[in-house]
Amino acid sequence: MKAEKYRFVILALLVPLAAFSLLTAWPLIQAIAYSFTDWEAYNPEVNFTGLENYQRMMNDQVFWRALQNNVYLVALAPLITVVIALFLAAMLNTGGASKVGGVRPAFGAEFYRVVYFFPQVLSIAVLAVMFQNIFNPRNGLLNAVLGSFGIRDFPGWLSDSKWALTSVMLVLVWAGVGFYVVILNAAMAGVDPGLYEAALLDGASPSRQFLYITLPSIRDTVIVCWIYAFIIALDGFALVQILTIGPGGPDYSTMVLGYYVYSLAFSESKYGYASAIGVVLAIITIAFSVFTSLITRERDKEARARKKAAKAAKRALASSGKEVAA
């Protein structure tokens, strides 16, 4: 019986394993191999160059500018996106009048969830074109709104190197918030209502309920959202390509590693060097995922240790009470 079960599991895993190997693992292996060559698309000769591409990377100012821009995006965009999503999800989940007996969702929460999720329905190309018009310095919506408040000194949102990358980050935040609102709202809905009832009886304010009940209860979901937002911000290729001026312009102020790989490979036919940068990008992503997993695992161990200690203390108190009664 066990042999048949294991056979079924192995056969069921063969197809997805083969698909993963063909579509993910094999291209990654090829990219690593090409990163040690001078391969160009229209040149039949492929020469092994060792670490030359990686050495070249150390002196490539565009690479370092792209890495700096990526650090800016991954440091701010995921944090701002998840914080706003947490606030909106909390308002949807507990925005109704709190009262003893439970908390209820805000009025019209289902409608707001649809509205917040709407940007996810739009493709990245549509979002980029839409925000090109919003950021238009002459007749864009953003400048029109600022003008209504008496602000007339408008920067060139996409043509000014000081504001271009920030504009890209704002689009990333706007496009991603609704997705995380839905996920976090579902996680908040699964929190035990009895915890809120006890907090209300003790006179806890809504902010303290959120900090000491809601946030710890959905910690794992918040971490998953943050990892996903990090990966999206680390890429940013399609948005930069369509939304910004030229190849990561102006003056490489919006150049990111994903777009630099694309530009080297498909505009300059430097596939070997592009593969090397792609490998570095993959290593950064994998290292971040492993680091986050290790932190989560350590916190889970601490939580399990605290639960065991609490159970042991309860058993000790129970046994001491029996001894006193005896």
Summary of the structure (lengths in Angstrom):
residues: 326
radius of gyration: 26.0
end to end distance: 52.1
largest distance: 91.2
contacts: 921
relative contact order: 0.12
helix: 75%
strand: 2%
